[in-house]
Amino acid sequence: MTDPADEAPQQPTAFELIGGEARVRELVDRFYDLMDLEADFAGIRAMHPPTLDSSRDKLFWFLCGWLGGPDHYIERFGHPRLRARHLPFAIAASERDQWVRCMALAMEDIGVAEPLRERLVSSLFDTADWMVNRR
């Protein structure tokens, strides 16, 4: 049996670093506000329903767990199966890039620290790139 004092301290999760649920909600709201306001994001906005309330909730629930916080999405819907859930949408590099730019701008707007923002944008790009189903 190991002594807990001998264990290395645990690194904070991205969820903790970003500021918990309230900050994830702020990020998601800013993301969808930008999508609604900025013409640069019209391509990804067109993939969403007219009312974004359900989309906001689902992304909030997903990001909480993806960032290392509570698994709200999994508790409600099971495994995210992101690629399968996005197959009905024609996603090319332009949509991937719009999504990532919109999220990066939302993170910047709410004041996510640059090192964390860079790390998250890189990871989100990889995830968004996996959603590409059209060349």
C-alpha positions as CSV (number, residue, x, y, z in Angstrom):
1,M,0.0,0.0,0.0
2,T,1.4,3.4,-0.9
3,D,1.3,6.4,1.4
4,P,-0.9,9.2,-0.2
5,A,1.9,11.7,0.8
6,D,4.2,9.8,-1.6
7,E,1.9,10.4,-4.6
8,A,2.5,13.2,-7.0
9,P,0.0,16.0,-6.9
10,Q,-2.7,15.8,-9.5
11,Q,-2.6,18.3,-12.3
12,P,-5.8,20.4,-12.6
13,T,-8.1,19.5,-15.5
14,A,-8.9,21.8,-18.3
15,F,-12.4,22.1,-16.8
16,E,-10.9,23.4,-13.6
17,L,-8.4,25.7,-15.4
18,I,-11.2,27.2,-17.5
19,G,-13.2,27.9,-14.4
20,G,-15.9,25.2,-14.1
21,E,-19.4,25.0,-15.3
22,A,-20.2,28.7,-15.2
23,R,-17.2,29.5,-17.5
24,V,-18.0,26.6,-19.8
25,R,-21.6,27.9,-20.1
26,E,-20.2,31.4,-20.8
27,L,-17.9,29.9,-23.5
28,V,-20.7,28.0,-25.2
29,D,-23.0,31.0,-25.1
30,R,-20.4,33.3,-26.6
31,F,-19.6,30.6,-29.3
32,Y,-23.3,30.5,-30.4
33,D,-23.7,34.3,-30.1
34,L,-20.8,34.7,-32.5
35,M,-22.2,32.1,-34.8
36,D,-25.4,34.0,-34.9
37,L,-23.8,37.5,-35.3
38,E,-20.8,37.0,-37.6
39,A,-21.2,36.4,-41.4
40,D,-17.9,34.4,-41.3
41,F,-19.7,31.6,-39.5
42,A,-22.8,31.5,-41.7
43,G,-21.8,28.0,-43.1
44,I,-21.9,26.4,-39.7
45,R,-24.9,28.4,-38.5
46,A,-26.8,27.0,-41.4
47,M,-26.3,23.5,-40.1
48,H,-28.1,24.3,-36.9
49,P,-31.8,24.7,-36.1
50,P,-33.3,28.2,-36.1
51,T,-33.4,28.2,-32.3
52,L,-30.0,27.3,-30.7
53,D,-31.2,26.5,-27.1
54,S,-30.9,22.7,-27.6
55,S,-27.5,23.1,-29.4
56,R,-26.2,25.3,-26.6
57,D,-27.2,22.7,-23.9
58,K,-25.7,19.8,-25.8
59,L,-22.4,21.5,-26.4
60,F,-22.3,22.7,-22.8
61,W,-22.9,19.1,-21.5
62,F,-20.4,17.7,-23.9
63,L,-17.6,20.2,-23.2
64,C,-18.0,19.8,-19.5
65,G,-17.0,16.1,-19.8
66,W,-14.5,16.6,-22.6
67,L,-12.7,19.1,-20.5
68,G,-12.5,16.7,-17.5
69,G,-15.5,17.8,-15.6
70,P,-18.9,16.2,-15.0
71,D,-20.1,13.8,-17.7
72,H,-23.5,15.5,-18.2
73,Y,-23.7,14.5,-21.9
74,I,-23.0,10.8,-21.3
75,E,-25.5,10.7,-18.4
76,R,-28.2,12.0,-20.8
77,F,-27.3,10.4,-24.1
78,G,-24.6,7.8,-23.6
79,H,-21.3,7.8,-25.5
80,P,-21.1,11.0,-27.7
81,R,-20.3,9.1,-30.9
82,L,-19.3,12.4,-32.4
83,R,-18.5,11.3,-35.9
84,A,-21.7,9.2,-36.2
85,R,-23.8,12.1,-34.9
86,H,-22.3,14.5,-37.4
87,L,-22.5,12.2,-40.5
88,P,-25.9,13.8,-41.6
89,F,-24.1,17.1,-42.1
90,A,-21.8,17.9,-45.0
91,I,-18.6,18.9,-43.2
92,A,-15.6,19.9,-45.2
93,A,-12.4,21.8,-44.2
94,S,-14.3,25.1,-44.5
95,E,-16.9,24.1,-41.9
96,R,-14.2,22.6,-39.7
97,D,-12.2,25.8,-39.9
98,Q,-15.3,28.0,-39.2
99,W,-16.1,25.9,-36.1
100,V,-12.6,26.1,-34.7
101,R,-12.2,29.8,-35.5
102,C,-15.6,30.6,-33.8
103,M,-14.6,28.6,-30.7
104,A,-11.1,30.2,-30.6
105,L,-12.7,33.6,-30.8
106,A,-15.2,32.7,-28.1
107,M,-12.4,31.6,-25.8
108,E,-10.5,34.8,-26.5
109,D,-13.6,36.9,-25.9
110,I,-14.3,35.4,-22.5
111,G,-10.6,35.6,-21.4
112,V,-9.4,32.0,-21.5
113,A,-5.7,32.2,-20.7
114,E,-3.6,32.0,-23.9
115,P,-1.6,28.8,-23.0
116,L,-4.9,26.9,-22.2
117,R,-6.6,28.5,-25.2
118,E,-3.8,27.3,-27.5
119,R,-3.9,23.8,-26.1
120,L,-7.7,23.6,-26.4
121,V,-7.8,25.0,-29.9
122,S,-5.2,22.3,-31.0
123,S,-7.3,19.5,-29.4
124,L,-10.6,20.9,-30.8
125,F,-9.0,21.1,-34.3
126,D,-8.1,17.4,-34.1
127,T,-11.7,16.6,-33.0
128,A,-13.3,18.8,-35.7
129,D,-11.0,17.4,-38.3
130,W,-12.3,13.9,-37.4
131,M,-15.8,15.2,-38.3
132,V,-14.8,16.1,-41.9
133,N,-16.8,13.8,-44.2
134,R,-16.5,15.7,-47.5
135,R,-13.5,16.9,-49.4
